[in-house]
């Protein structure tokens, strides 16, 4: 496994691990790539739908040549405070930062003198840049904005809502651990629940769309392949880093008909996993013999590499949605097909995946299985709803 990019560089180029690249954690790197991938796919679909006439541009005005506002100066000064203050602290405590960047980034640890200097520089540059570009009088012009022009704002809203939701839903599954160490649980880079990210990320983006009068159903259809692509890329990070999202123990010999499949794709001990602890599910980790690196643990028994399986399933679902996106003309239908497919995918993968189990009417189900069942039947209801709505709209139109 590659807990950080120094281990990936070692595998590709033979460089020594635990070097400066170790500050870039593999899971975080692929999480960022996942959001970027989703944003690109969403942009492509929103722009295509704008070309097909689903959206009318919003008219707004832009004024050039104004001085920097107090809000702009303060916000950039805060950015300078964090970058310089935490950057200097990380430099002075490199050994701690290299192993656990989150313990510095998501905490109050700060080099305040460097931070105040950075705030002054960034605030001053913001004022100076606006002063340099000032016009007398300022020039105001009308600008037409389509939904795809707002993709950066929507991505930020989705990222914040998604990460918060994923963390909150995970806390419900690990409540005792949260009570024992609330700050550590909240600031940990691990512990993210997919459905929690989907729900609150969805709420955040819908809120943004409502505030900006963006039509919901065509936007929901456009986001379906984008979410699938992003989730698939994110699971690559889970697999490569060994973040604990693996499956149950698999000591079954690989079938002959899968002889072409690499051994790690059937069962893996996740050597050098990013958890780097003996307290891992479903089996404890043990030390790798003769390992002197920072991450020297592997599972005592092989398990199903479920993140890899989810990458493959998301690739298949993305292909289905991408093939259907121009063939289905009922607004909202593609989105509900997406919900049904991911519900089935997640319910199936839970059968060989390690998770907290809840007692529901005498049945032992994981949080994801419960949500998958509700989501599947909800998606079927949604398909029926948009189909009837479209049929009524067509019928009304033909009768006029």
Secondary structure as UniProt FT lines:
FT   HELIX           5..13
FT   HELIX           20..23
FT   HELIX           26..51
FT   TURN            52..53
FT   STRAND          58..64
FT   HELIX           70..92
FT   HELIX           94..99
FT   HELIX           102..105
FT   HELIX           112..132
FT   STRAND          139..145
FT   HELIX           147..150
FT   HELIX           151..173
FT   HELIX           175..180
FT   HELIX           182..187
FT   HELIX           194..211
FT   TURN            212..213
FT   HELIX           216..241
FT   HELIX           256..258
FT   TURN            259..260
FT   HELIX           263..265
FT   TURN            271..272
FT   TURN            274..275
FT   STRAND          285..287
FT   TURN            289..290
FT   STRAND          297..299
FT   HELIX           306..324
FT   TURN            325..327
FT   TURN            331..332
FT   HELIX           333..349
FT   HELIX           350..352
FT   STRAND          357..360
FT   TURN            361..362
FT   STRAND          363..366
FT   HELIX           367..398
//
